[in-house]
Amino acid sequence: MTEDRYWLRLIGACFFGGLLLFYLVLNITVKGGKVTMPDLKGLSRSAAEYKLKSLGLRMTVREERFSSEAPYGSVLEQDIEAGAAIKRDRDVELILSKGSKIVNVPQLAGLPSSLQAKLLLEQNGLELAAEDSVYDPSPKDTVLAQAPEAGAEVARGDQVSLLSSLGPAQNAWVMPDFRGGDASIARAEAQKMGLVLRNVTEKKIPSAVPGSVAAQSLSPGARVEEGTELSLVVVSGNENDSGARLADLSFDVPEDGVAERRVIITITDDSGEHAVFNRMVRPAENIRVQPRVHGKAKYCVSLAGEVVEQKEIP
């Protein structure tokens, strides 16, 4: 009788053990597609999205609100309470912070590029307004100034203006008209302006003054910068060249406080009339030219369109 009870107890224990095991397996099978909802409050938008994605959940933004305490873009509220068991592959709605309505303008001046400044503004909920650029010794694209200044309190969404660098300025000039003038003077003027004399070709032109400039690659009156290339066509010598002599002419621009004015020096000799100097000059500047002349010659100096000096050339 004792042995029969033993077997009955053993069978009963196995039966109840089987029921327990079945319950556990069933529970795991039913709840295997569920996850525990994490607490997302205070997390940044990207961190919350990553956390939900790793659990097989999707994030949607239901609303954005201003908050003086929560940083911009952080989670304020979630529609499912933290700790709740939920099925995978479902949406979780969040309310994100728009940050404070009032923000401080970040320090932008000194940044190496306006692109970095724009990114920093976006991170603070601000926008980039019109950007101006000026020549400056600072490297190109460096942020030189900003408005409003760093630390100023502005409303989120306001615009900030920038002033950036175009890099060191290059000297710029108004291109003179070398045509008809002495080629040696043209070379000296081009060198003074920082132009690169790329090519000088000679061409025989009847009745033209040997050694004078017949053509130039840069248009007179055009804006040219230091380092611009210049090509000249120079009149080659002819049978009448033996009668040429070198003249030494000098003119001092009056120091009268007037801004730059154009000075034109014209030579008239047996070969005709031609300009040997034609450009803008500053007050008190000394002009010296050494043109070649033929036979009886004279020169005329015109300052701002008015003849101020006219003499015979010995």
VOBA-1610 file (N, C-alpha, C; in pm, whole numbers, padded with zeros to 5 digits, always signed):
BEGIN
Met+00083-00121+00000Met+00000+00000+00000Met+00087+00126+00000Thr+00190+00117+00073Thr+00285+00230+00079Thr+00348+00255-00054Glu+00382+00147-00123Glu+00445+00158-00256Glu+00347+00219-00355Asp+00216+00183-00348Asp+00117+00240-00439Asp+00103+00391-00419Arg+00106+00435-00293Arg+00099+00578-00266Arg+00219+00654-00324Tyr+00330+00588-00315Tyr+00453+00650-00367Tyr+00440+00680-00515Trp+00391+00579-00588Trp+00376+00596-00733Trp+00267+00699-00766Leu+00160+00697-00686Leu+00055+00796-00708Leu+00108+00939-00690Arg+00186+00957-00582Arg+00247+01089-00557Arg+00341+01129-00670Leu+00419+01034-00718Leu+00515+01063-00825Leu+00444+01103-00953Ile+00337+01031-00986Ile+00260+01062-01106Ile+00195+01200-01093Gly+00142+01229-00971Gly+00080+01359-00948Gly+00180+01472-00961Ala+00300+01450-00906Ala+00404+01552-00914Ala+00443+01577-01059Cys+00458+01471-01138Cys+00494+01486-01279Cys+00384+01560-01356Phe+00259+01531-01320Phe+00147+01596-01389Phe+00147+01747-01364Phe+00158+01783-01236Phe+00160+01926-01202Phe+00286+01996-01256Gly+00399+01922-01256Gly+00522+01978-01313Gly+00506+02004-01462Gly+00439+01911-01530Gly+00413+01930-01673Gly+00324+02049-01699Leu+00220+02067-01615Leu+00133+02183-01628Leu+00211+02314-01612Leu+00301+02314-01509Leu+00381+02434-01484Leu+00471+02465-01603Leu+00534+02360-01656Leu+00623+02379-01771Leu+00546+02429-01892Phe+00425+02374-01914Phe+00341+02417-02025Phe+00302+02565-02011Tyr+00271+02603-01887Tyr+00235+02743-01861Tyr+00351+02837-01892Leu+00468+02795-01848Leu+00586+02879-01871Leu+00616+02892-02020Val+00610+02780-02092Val+00637+02783-02236Val+00532+02868-02308Leu+00404+02851-02267Leu+00297+02929-02328Leu+00314+03077-02300Asn+00355+03110-02179Asn+00374+03250-02141Asn+00486+03315-02222Ile+00594+03237-02241Ile+00708+03288-02318Ile+00668+03306-02464Thr+00590+03211-02516Thr+00547+03217-02656Thr+00456+03336-02681Val+00363+03358-02589Val+00268+03467-02605Val+00335+03602-02588Lys+00424+03612-02489Lys+00486+03741-02456Lys+00619+03763-02526Gly+00659+03670-02611Gly+00789+03683-02677Gly+00795+03803-02769Gly+00684+03856-02824Gly+00682+03970-02913Gly+00664+04100-02840Lys+00681+04101-02709Lys+00662+04221-02630Lys+00795+04272-02573Val+00799+04403-02553Val+00917+04466-02493Val+00871+04560-02383Thr+00965+04597-02299Thr+00935+04691-02191Thr+00961+04833-02237Met+00863+04920-02226Met+00877+05058-02269Met+00980+05131-02184Pro+01084+05187-02247Pro+01186+05259-02170Pro+01141+05401-02133Asp+01213+05460-02040Asp+01187+05598-02002Asp+01271+05688-02093Leu+01204+05767-02176Leu+01274+05849-02276Leu+01284+05995-02235Lys+01221+06034-02124Lys+01219+06174-02085Lys+01361+06227-02060Gly+01388+06343-02121Gly+01519+06405-02103Gly+01619+06367-02210Leu+01592+06260-02284Leu+01683+06219-02390Leu+01670+06311-02511Ser+01777+06321-02589Ser+01770+06398-02713Ser+01687+06321-02814Arg+01643+06389-02916Arg+01561+06325-03018Arg+01632+06206-03081Ser+01759+06223-03117Ser+01833+06115-03182Ser+01853+05997-03088Ala+01882+06025-02958Ala+01902+05917-02861Ala+01773+05840-02838Ala+01659+05912-02829Ala+01530+05845-02809Ala+01494+05758-02929Glu+01519+05810-03048Glu+01487+05735-03169Glu+01572+05609-03179Tyr+01699+05621-03143Tyr+01788+05504-03147Tyr+01744+05396-03047Lys+01705+05441-02928Lys+01663+05346-02824Lys+01536+05273-02866Leu+01439+05344-02921Leu+01315+05281-02965Leu+01340+05186-03082Lys+01425+05228-03173Lys+01455+05144-03290Lys+01520+05013-03250Ser+01606+05018-03147Ser+01673+04896-03101Ser+01575+04797-03038Leu+01457+04846-02996Leu+01353+04761-02937Leu+01245+04723-03038Gly+01265+04763-03163Gly+01166+04731-03265Gly+01047+04824-03264Leu+01064+04945-03212Leu+00955+05042-03205Leu+00985+05161-03296Arg+00882+05236-03332Arg+00897+05352-03418Arg+00862+05479-03341Met+00936+05586-03369Met+00913+05712-03300Met+00839+05809-03392Thr+00739+05875-03339Thr+00671+05984-03409Thr+00662+06103-03315Val+00676+06222-03371Val+00669+06345-03291Val+00527+06401-03303Arg+00458+06404-03191Arg+00321+06452-03190Arg+00315+06604-03177Glu+00411+06660-03104Glu+00402+06803-03075Glu+00539+06853-03029Glu+00561+06984-03042Glu+00681+07050-02988Glu+00636+07168-02904Arg+00693+07180-02784Arg+00654+07286-02691Arg+00776+07361-02642Phe+00756+07489-02611Phe+00862+07567-02548Phe+00879+07520-02404Ser+01003+07519-02359Ser+01032+07481-02221Ser+01156+07555-02174Ser+01145+07619-02060Ser+01260+07694-02006Ser+01359+07602-01935Glu+01319+07476-01913Glu+01405+07382-01839Glu+01467+07276-01930Ala+01389+07222-02021Ala+01438+07113-02107Ala+01514+07171-02226Pro+01631+07115-02258Pro+01709+07162-02373Pro+01632+07143-02504Tyr+01669+07222-02603Tyr+01605+07213-02734Tyr+01620+07072-02792Gly+01507+07013-02838Gly+01509+06882-02902Gly+01500+06764-02807Ser+01495+06788-02676Ser+01487+06677-02581Ser+01341+06634-02560Val+01321+06512-02507Val+01188+06455-02489Val+01123+06511-02363Leu+01002+06566-02378Leu+00926+06615-02264Leu+00829+06509-02213Glu+00757+06446-02305Glu+00655+06348-02267Glu+00652+06234-02368Gln+00600+06117-02322Gln+00580+06002-02409Gln+00441+05947-02385Asp+00375+05896-02492Asp+00236+05854-02478Asp+00221+05718-02408Ile+00328+05640-02396Ile+00324+05511-02327Ile+00412+05521-02203Glu+00358+05485-02090Glu+00429+05498-01964Glu+00551+05407-01961Ala+00659+05455-01903Ala+00781+05374-01890Ala+00753+05251-01806Gly+00803+05136-01850Gly+00784+05011-01777Gly+00671+04926-01830Ala+00585+04982-01914Ala+00473+04907-01970Ala+00524+04806-02072Ala+00455+04689-02076Ala+00489+04586-02174Ala+00407+04612-02299Ile+00476+04631-02410Ile+00408+04661-02536Ile+00464+04573-02647Lys+00383+04556-02749Lys+00426+04475-02862Lys+00524+04553-02948Arg+00611+04479-03012Arg+00705+04540-03106Arg+00630+04594-03227Asp+00702+04670-03310Asp+00651+04722-03436Asp+00529+04811-03417Arg+00535+04899-03321Arg+00428+04995-03303Arg+00487+05135-03286Asp+00403+05236-03301Asp+00448+05375-03292Asp+00443+05423-03148Val+00542+05503-03113Val+00546+05568-02982Val+00548+05718-03007Glu+00449+05788-02958Glu+00438+05932-02980Glu+00511+06009-02870Leu+00588+06111-02913Leu+00666+06191-02818Leu+00631+06338-02833Ile+00651+06411-02726Ile+00643+06557-02727Ile+00784+06607-02700Leu+00837+06688-02791Leu+00973+06737-02780Leu+00977+06882-02736Ser+01090+06919-02679Ser+01109+07055-02631Ser+01161+07146-02743Lys+01104+07266-02751Lys+01154+07368-02843Lys+01253+07460-02772Gly+01287+07423-02648Gly+01378+07504-02571Gly+01309+07630-02521Ser+01389+07718-02466Ser+01335+07843-02413Ser+01297+07937-02527Lys+01196+08019-02504Lys+01159+08119-02604Lys+01269+08223-02620Ile+01345+08244-02517Ile+01455+08339-02519Ile+01587+08262-02515Val+01676+08292-02611Val+01805+08225-02615Val+01916+08329-02622Asn+02036+08286-02588Asn+02153+08373-02597Asn+02225+08346-02729Val+02261+08452-02797Val+02332+08438-02924Val+02471+08380-02896Pro+02509+08273-02965Pro+02641+08213-02940Pro+02754+08297-02999Gln+02875+08268-02955Gln+02994+08337-03006Gln+03027+08282-03145Leu+03018+08368-03244Leu+03042+08327-03383Leu+03167+08391-03441Ala+03196+08515-03402Ala+03314+08585-03453Ala+03440+08507-03417Gly+03522+08484-03516Gly+03645+08409-03495Gly+03638+08267-03547Leu+03516+08218-03576Leu+03504+08084-03632Leu+03569+08080-03770Pro+03629+07968-03809Pro+03702+07962-03937Pro+03614+07960-04060Ser+03483+07939-04045Ser+03397+07939-04163Ser+03255+07976-04125Ser+03183+08034-04221Ser+03043+08071-04199Ser+02956+07946-04191Leu+03001+07835-04249Leu+02925+07710-04241Leu+02917+07662-04096Gln+03029+07669-04024Gln+03028+07632-03882Gln+02937+07725-03803Ala+02939+07853-03839Ala+02852+07950-03771Ala+02706+07915-03794Lys+02672+07878-03916Lys+02533+07842-03949Lys+02488+07720-03869Leu+02574+07619-03859Leu+02540+07499-03782Leu+02518+07532-03635Leu+02604+07619-03581Leu+02591+07657-03440Leu+02463+07736-03417Leu+02425+07819-03511Leu+02300+07894-03500Leu+02181+07799-03500Glu+02183+07700-03589Glu+02073+07604-03597Glu+02060+07525-03468Gln+02173+07491-03407Gln+02169+07417-03282Gln+02106+07499-03170Asn+02112+07630-03183Asn+02054+07719-03081Asn+01918+07773-03123Gly+01860+07718-03231Gly+01728+07760-03273Gly+01724+07895-03340Leu+01838+07939-03396Leu+01845+08069-03464Leu+01873+08049-03612Glu+01854+08155-03690Glu+01873+08146-03835Glu+01980+08244-03880Leu+02043+08209-03993Leu+02145+08296-04052Leu+02077+08395-04145Ala+02101+08524-04120Ala+02046+08628-04208Ala+02144+08652-04322Ala+02132+08767-04388Ala+02222+08800-04498Ala+02367+08805-04449Glu+02457+08753-04532Glu+02599+08750-04498Glu+02676+08843-04590Asp+02752+08935-04532Asp+02836+09027-04609Asp+02982+08983-04598Ser+03061+09021-04697Ser+03202+08983-04699Ser+03287+09105-04735Val+03404+09114-04673Val+03497+09223-04702Val+03638+09165-04708Tyr+03727+09238-04776Tyr+03867+09197-04778Tyr+03927+09223-04640Asp+04006+09126-04592Asp+04063+09135-04458Asp+04187+09046-04453Pro+04286+09082-04369Pro+04405+08997-04359Pro+04376+08856-04309Ser+04259+08836-04245Ser+04223+08703-04195Ser+04203+08607-04312Pro+04219+08476-04287Pro+04196+08377-04393Pro+04055+08387-04449Lys+04041+08351-04575Lys+03912+08358-04643Lys+03806+08278-04568Asp+03686+08334-04556Asp+03566+08275-04495Asp+03565+08284-04343Thr+03669+08341-04281Thr+03669+08360-04136Thr+03558+08458-04097Val+03485+08425-03989Val+03379+08515-03942Val+03444+08630-03865Leu+03423+08752-03913Leu+03486+08870-03854Leu+03397+08937-03748Ala+03268+08940-03773Ala+03176+09009-03681Ala+03037+08949-03693Gln+02954+08981-03595Gln+02817+08930-03594Gln+02725+09035-03534Ala+02598+09025-03569Ala+02495+09114-03511Ala+02365+09035-03502Pro+02307+09024-03379Pro+02352+09080-03251Pro+02483+09015-03201Glu+02544+09078-03102Glu+02669+09030-03046Glu+02646+08904-02963Ala+02755+08833-02939Ala+02748+08712-02858Ala+02696+08743-02718Gly+02605+08658-02668Gly+02550+08676-02535Gly+02420+08754-02532Ala+02386+08820-02643Ala+02261+08897-02646Ala+02142+08802-02637Glu+02037+08845-02567Glu+01916+08766-02554Glu+01820+08799-02668Val+01782+08695-02742Val+01690+08712-02854Val+01585+08603-02851Ala+01479+08622-02927Ala+01374+08519-02936Ala+01421+08406-03027Arg+01386+08284-02989Arg+01420+08169-03073Arg+01359+08188-03212Gly+01437+08161-03313Gly+01392+08180-03450Gly+01438+08310-03511Asp+01496+08400-03427Asp+01549+08526-03480Asp+01668+08501-03572Gln+01703+08603-03649Gln+01813+08592-03744Gln+01937+08665-03692Val+02053+08611-03730Val+02181+08670-03691Val+02261+08697-03819Ser+02312+08820-03832Ser+02390+08859-03950Ser+02537+08836-03925Leu+02610+08803-04032Leu+02753+08777-04022Leu+02830+08863-04120Leu+02954+08893-04083Leu+03049+08958-04172Leu+03170+08866-04181Ser+03199+08818-04302Ser+03308+08723-04320Ser+03418+08781-04408Ser+03533+08715-04407Ser+03651+08764-04478Ser+03659+08708-04620Leu+03697+08796-04713Leu+03728+08752-04849Leu+03876+08719-04865Gly+03950+08731-04754Gly+04093+08711-04760Gly+04164+08844-04783Pro+04297+08843-04783Pro+04374+08967-04805Pro+04339+09030-04938Ala+04326+09163-04937Ala+04290+09235-05059Ala+04408+09243-05155Gln+04378+09234-05283Gln+04479+09255-05385Gln+04467+09397-05437Asn+04583+09457-05469Asn+04580+09592-05526Asn+04509+09590-05660Ala+04420+09685-05681Ala+04347+09694-05807Ala+04372+09831-05869Trp+04374+09834-06001Trp+04405+09957-06073Trp+04311+09973-06191Val+04307+10096-06242Val+04239+10122-06370Val+04345+10109-06478Met+04321+10021-06574Met+04421+09993-06676Met+04449+10115-06761Pro+04578+10159-06768Pro+04612+10275-06852Pro+04609+10239-07000Asp+04609+10341-07083Asp+04618+10321-07228Asp+04764+10343-07268Phe+04834+10233-07294Phe+04975+10239-07331Phe+04993+10263-07481Arg+04887+10252-07559Arg+04899+10259-07704Arg+04950+10396-07749Gly+05052+10392-07833Gly+05114+10514-07882Gly+05226+10563-07794Gly+05234+10514-07670Gly+05339+10553-07578Gly+05464+10467-07593Asp+05570+10509-07531Asp+05697+10436-07538Asp+05685+10302-07465Ala+05736+10197-07529Ala+05725+10062-07473Ala+05800+10048-07341Ser+05913+10118-07329Ser+05991+10108-07205Ser+05913+10169-07088Ile+05839+10275-07116Ile+05756+10336-07012Ile+05642+10243-06976Ala+05583+10180-07078Ala+05474+10085-07054Ala+05521+09970-06967Arg+05643+09920-06995Arg+05698+09810-06914Arg+05715+09854-06768Ala+05770+09975-06749Ala+05794+10025-06614Ala+05662+10044-06538Glu+05561+10099-06606Glu+05431+10121-06543Glu+05365+09988-06507Ala+05375+09891-06599Ala+05316+09760-06574Ala+05380+09694-06453Gln+05514+09708-06443Gln+05584+09650-06328Gln+05543+09719-06199Lys+05526+09849-06204Lys+05485+09926-06086Lys+05346+09884-06038Met+05260+09850-06133Met+05123+09807-06101Met+05116+09661-06057Gly+05228+09590-06071Gly+05228+09449-06033Gly+05172+09358-06141Leu+05161+09409-06265Leu+05114+09326-06375Leu+05226+09235-06423Val+05188+09120-06475Val+05285+09024-06527Val+05292+09042-06678Leu+05407+09087-06728Leu+05426+09106-06872Leu+05449+08970-06937Arg+05340+08913-06986Arg+05341+08776-07037Arg+05411+08763-07171Asn+05384+08857-07261Asn+05437+08845-07397Asn+05452+08983-07460Val+05567+09007-07525Val+05591+09130-07599Val+05637+09093-07739Thr+05557+09129-07837Thr+05590+09097-07977Thr+05615+09227-08053Glu+05701+09221-08152Glu+05731+09338-08235Glu+05661+09327-08370Lys+05617+09440-08419Lys+05548+09444-08547Lys+05587+09572-08621Lys+05622+09558-08749Lys+05661+09674-08828Lys+05537+09743-08881Ile+05521+09871-08844Ile+05403+09948-08885Ile+05450+10079-08947Pro+05430+10099-09077Pro+05473+10223-09144Pro+05411+10345-09078Ser+05486+10449-09068Ser+05448+10579-09011Ser+05431+10578-08859Ala+05441+10459-08796Ala+05431+10452-08649Ala+05568+10474-08587Val+05571+10524-08465Val+05697+10552-08396Val+05760+10422-08350Pro+05882+10394-08391Pro+05950+10272-08345Pro+05964+10271-08194Gly+05940+10155-08134Gly+05950+10143-07989Gly+05824+10182-07915Ser+05721+10225-07988Ser+05595+10261-07925Ser+05503+10139-07917Val+05404+10148-07830Val+05309+10038-07812Val+05199+10050-07916Ala+05181+09944-07996Ala+05077+09944-08098Ala+04947+09885-08045Ala+04956+09788-07955Ala+04835+09723-07902Ala+04866+09664-07765Gln+04760+09643-07686Gln+04773+09582-07554Gln+04657+09487-07531Ser+04682+09382-07453Ser+04581+09278-07433Ser+04472+09319-07334Leu+04503+09410-07243Leu+04405+09456-07143Leu+04344+09587-07188Ser+04211+09595-07182Ser+04140+09713-07232Ser+04166+09834-07143Pro+04197+09949-07202Pro+04214+10071-07122Pro+04087+10104-07044Gly+04103+10141-06918Gly+03989+10174-06832Gly+03932+10057-06757Ala+03977+09934-06790Ala+03926+09814-06721Ala+03991+09803-06583Arg+03921+09738-06491Arg+03976+09713-06358Arg+04068+09591-06363Val+04191+09609-06321Val+04288+09499-06322Val+04349+09485-06183Glu+04378+09362-06145Glu+04437+09335-06015Glu+04584+09297-06029Glu+04654+09313-05920Glu+04794+09275-05915Glu+04807+09127-05954Gly+04903+09099-06043Gly+04923+08962-06089Gly+04855+08930-06220Thr+04774+09024-06272Thr+04709+09003-06402Thr+04813+09003-06513Glu+04795+08916-06612Glu+04890+08906-06722Glu+04860+09010-06830Leu+04967+09067-06888Leu+04956+09169-06991Leu+05047+09133-07108Ser+04994+09148-07228Ser+05073+09129-07351Ser+05074+09259-07429Leu+05188+09291-07492Leu+05202+09413-07570Leu+05250+09382-07711Val+05206+09465-07804Val+05261+09463-07941Val+05336+09594-07959Val+05467+09585-07988Val+05553+09702-07996Val+05596+09724-08141Val+05597+09850-08185Val+05639+09883-08321Val+05788+09861-08334Ser+05827+09782-08433Ser+05969+09754-08454Ser+06036+09872-08522Gly+06172+09877-08522Gly+06247+09988-08581Gly+06237+09989-08731Asn+06262+10110-08795Asn+06264+10121-08941Asn+06379+10211-08984Glu+06381+10244-09113Glu+06497+10318-09165Glu+06508+10458-09108Asn+06398+10513-09056Asn+06403+10649-08999Asn+06442+10649-08851Asp+06464+10530-08793Asp+06489+10518-08650Asp+06623+10578-08609Ser+06712+10590-08705Ser+06846+10640-08670Ser+06841+10784-08622Gly+06736+10858-08658Gly+06728+10997-08619Gly+06662+11018-08484Ala+06628+10909-08414Ala+06560+10921-08286Ala+06657+10956-08175Arg+06608+11031-08075Arg+06688+11063-07957Arg+06601+11043-07834Leu+06665+11028-07720Leu+06594+11002-07595Leu+06568+11133-07521Ala+06444+11157-07486Ala+06407+11276-07411Ala+06382+11237-07265Asp+06412+11330-07174Asp+06392+11305-07031Asp+06293+11410-06979Leu+06169+11365-06951Leu+06064+11457-06911Leu+06021+11427-06767Ser+05994+11533-06692Ser+05952+11517-06552Ser+05839+11616-06521Phe+05744+11569-06438Phe+05632+11655-06398Phe+05590+11619-06257Asp+05576+11723-06171Asp+05532+11703-06033Asp+05385+11740-06021Val+05305+11644-05978Val+05162+11668-05960Val+05143+11761-05840Pro+05062+11866-05853Pro+05043+11960-05741Pro+04991+11890-05615Glu+05043+11934-05501Glu+04998+11880-05373Glu+04889+11973-05319Asp+04770+11959-05375Asp+04661+12050-05341Asp+04545+11980-05271Gly+04566+11856-05228Gly+04463+11785-05154Gly+04352+11728-05239Val+04359+11749-05369Val+04257+11694-05458Val+04281+11544-05475Ala+04173+11470-05492Ala+04186+11325-05509Ala+04259+11294-05639Glu+04273+11166-05668Glu+04343+11124-05788Glu+04286+11191-05913Arg+04377+11227-06004Arg+04336+11286-06131Arg+04416+11221-06244Arg+04362+11230-06363Arg+04431+11171-06478Arg+04532+11270-06536Val+04653+11220-06560Val+04759+11297-06625Val+04790+11234-06759Ile+04791+11316-06862Ile+04827+11270-06997Ile+04943+11356-07047Ile+05049+11289-07088Ile+05164+11358-07147Ile+05170+11320-07294Thr+05163+11419-07380Thr+05161+11396-07525Thr+05287+11452-07589Ile+05345+11376-07683Ile+05463+11418-07757Ile+05421+11450-07901Thr+05469+11562-07952Thr+05450+11596-08093Thr+05588+11616-08156Asp+05621+11534-08256Asp+05751+11543-08324Asp+05731+11518-08474Asp+05841+11492-08544Asp+05833+11473-08689Asp+05754+11348-08726Ser+05738+11256-08632Ser+05663+11131-08662Ser+05515+11145-08632Gly+05475+11259-08573Gly+05335+11279-08542Gly+05311+11305-08394Glu+05188+11289-08350Glu+05151+11313-08210Glu+05110+11182-08144His+05162+11155-08024His+05128+11032-07953His+05146+11053-07802Ala+05065+10984-07724Ala+05071+10994-07577Ala+05178+10898-07524Val+05258+10947-07431Val+05361+10863-07370Val+05329+10834-07224Phe+05225+10900-07170Phe+05182+10874-07032Phe+05033+10904-07023Asn+04960+10810-06959Asn+04815+10828-06947Asn+04763+10740-06834Arg+04750+10795-06713Arg+04695+10721-06601Arg+04655+10814-06487Met+04583+10759-06388Met+04543+10834-06270Met+04662+10845-06175Val+04680+10964-06116Val+04793+10987-06024Val+04743+11055-05898Arg+04823+11044-05792Arg+04788+11105-05664Arg+04858+11242-05650Pro+04808+11327-05559Pro+04875+11455-05534Pro+05020+11434-05489Ala+05108+11525-05533Ala+05250+11525-05496Ala+05330+11412-05561Glu+05269+11337-05651Glu+05342+11229-05718Glu+05430+11286-05828Asn+05551+11231-05841Asn+05644+11272-05947Asn+05633+11176-06064Ile+05619+11232-06183Ile+05609+11152-06305Ile+05735+11178-06388Arg+05799+11069-06429Arg+05918+11083-06514Arg+05909+10983-06629Val+05921+11034-06751Val+05916+10949-06870Val+06037+10980-06958Gln+06080+10881-07033Gln+06195+10897-07123Gln+06159+10841-07262Pro+06076+10915-07335Pro+06037+10868-07468Pro+06143+10899-07574Arg+06137+10827-07685Arg+06221+10859-07801Arg+06145+10954-07892Val+06214+11059-07938Val+06151+11159-08025Val+06232+11174-08153His+06165+11228-08257His+06230+11246-08387His+06223+11393-08428Gly+06339+11451-08457Gly+06343+11588-08506Gly+06293+11688-08404Lys+06231+11795-08457Lys+06178+11899-08370Lys+06061+11842-08291Ala+06066+11859-08158Ala+05963+11796-08074Ala+05923+11886-07959Lys+05804+11867-07911Lys+05754+11935-07792Lys+05662+11841-07716Tyr+05641+11871-07590Tyr+05552+11788-07509Tyr+05445+11875-07444Cys+05333+11812-07412Cys+05219+11880-07349Cys+05168+11796-07234Val+05150+11859-07116Val+05100+11789-06997Val+04957+11835-06970Ser+04867+11739-06964Ser+04726+11768-06936Ser+04690+11708-06801Leu+04635+11789-06709Leu+04595+11744-06576Leu+04444+11758-06561Ala+04376+11646-06547Ala+04230+11644-06534Ala+04164+11717-06651Gly+04220+11699-06773Gly+04162+11757-06893Gly+04205+11900-06923Glu+04290+11957-06838Glu+04334+12096-06857Glu+04485+12098-06881Val+04529+12169-06987Val+04671+12179-07018Val+04740+12265-06913Val+04840+12208-06845Val+04909+12281-06738Val+05055+12306-06770Glu+05106+12239-06873Glu+05248+12260-06908Glu+05269+12222-07054Gln+05345+12306-07128Gln+05373+12279-07269Gln+05508+12342-07304Lys+05603+12254-07345Lys+05741+12303-07369Lys+05803+12232-07488Glu+05907+12299-07542Glu+05987+12238-07648Glu+06082+12135-07585Ile+06111+12030-07664Ile+06206+11929-07617Ile+06340+11956-07685Pro+06448+11981-07609Pro+06578+12009-07669Pro+06629+11891-07755
//
